[in-house]
Amino acid sequence: MNDDTEPTPWQQRLLDNVWVLLAISVVVPGLLYLGWGLWELAELPTWGGG
């Protein structure tokens, strides 16, 4: 028996939206790459040796 009166879970509606998936696939790697770059900059030695 197929019960169509049950509402669709918000997680399924979110993951069915191709634009949300596109945004996630651009934002998440971008933030990781940005964080990695900032970490690398913070770890560079300074000219003063301190």
C-alpha positions as a Markdown table, in Angstrom:
| # | Residue | x | y | z |
|---|---|---|---|---|
| 1 | Met | 0.0 | 0.0 | 0.0 |
| 2 | Asn | 1.4 | 3.4 | -1.0 |
| 3 | Asp | 0.5 | 6.2 | 1.5 |
| 4 | Asp | 0.9 | 9.5 | -0.3 |
| 5 | Thr | -0.5 | 11.6 | 2.5 |
| 6 | Glu | 2.8 | 11.4 | 4.5 |
| 7 | Pro | 4.8 | 14.6 | 4.2 |
| 8 | Thr | 8.2 | 14.5 | 2.6 |
| 9 | Pro | 11.0 | 14.9 | 5.1 |
| 10 | Trp | 12.9 | 18.2 | 4.9 |
| 11 | Gln | 16.2 | 16.3 | 4.3 |
| 12 | Gln | 14.9 | 14.6 | 1.2 |
| 13 | Arg | 13.5 | 17.9 | -0.1 |
| 14 | Leu | 16.9 | 19.5 | 0.5 |
| 15 | Leu | 18.8 | 16.8 | -1.2 |
| 16 | Asp | 16.4 | 16.7 | -4.2 |
| 17 | Asn | 17.1 | 20.3 | -4.9 |
| 18 | Val | 19.9 | 20.4 | -7.5 |
| 19 | Trp | 20.8 | 24.1 | -6.8 |
| 20 | Val | 21.4 | 23.3 | -3.1 |
| 21 | Leu | 23.7 | 20.5 | -4.0 |
| 22 | Leu | 25.5 | 22.8 | -6.4 |
| 23 | Ala | 26.0 | 25.4 | -3.8 |
| 24 | Ile | 27.2 | 22.8 | -1.3 |
| 25 | Ser | 29.7 | 21.4 | -3.8 |
| 26 | Val | 31.1 | 24.9 | -4.4 |
| 27 | Val | 31.0 | 26.3 | -0.8 |
| 28 | Val | 32.4 | 23.4 | 1.2 |
| 29 | Pro | 35.6 | 22.8 | -0.8 |
| 30 | Gly | 36.0 | 26.6 | -1.1 |
| 31 | Leu | 35.9 | 27.0 | 2.7 |
| 32 | Leu | 38.2 | 24.1 | 3.2 |
| 33 | Tyr | 40.7 | 25.4 | 0.7 |
| 34 | Leu | 40.5 | 28.9 | 2.2 |
| 35 | Gly | 41.0 | 27.5 | 5.7 |
| 36 | Trp | 43.9 | 25.4 | 4.5 |
| 37 | Gly | 45.5 | 28.5 | 2.9 |
| 38 | Leu | 45.0 | 30.6 | 6.0 |
| 39 | Trp | 46.5 | 27.9 | 8.2 |
| 40 | Glu | 49.6 | 27.7 | 5.8 |
| 41 | Leu | 50.0 | 31.5 | 6.0 |
| 42 | Ala | 49.8 | 31.4 | 9.8 |
| 43 | Glu | 52.5 | 28.7 | 9.9 |
| 44 | Leu | 55.0 | 30.6 | 7.8 |
| 45 | Pro | 58.1 | 31.6 | 9.6 |
| 46 | Thr | 58.6 | 35.4 | 10.2 |
| 47 | Trp | 61.7 | 37.3 | 9.1 |
| 48 | Gly | 62.5 | 38.2 | 12.7 |
| 49 | Gly | 62.9 | 34.5 | 13.6 |
| 50 | Gly | 60.3 | 34.8 | 16.4 |
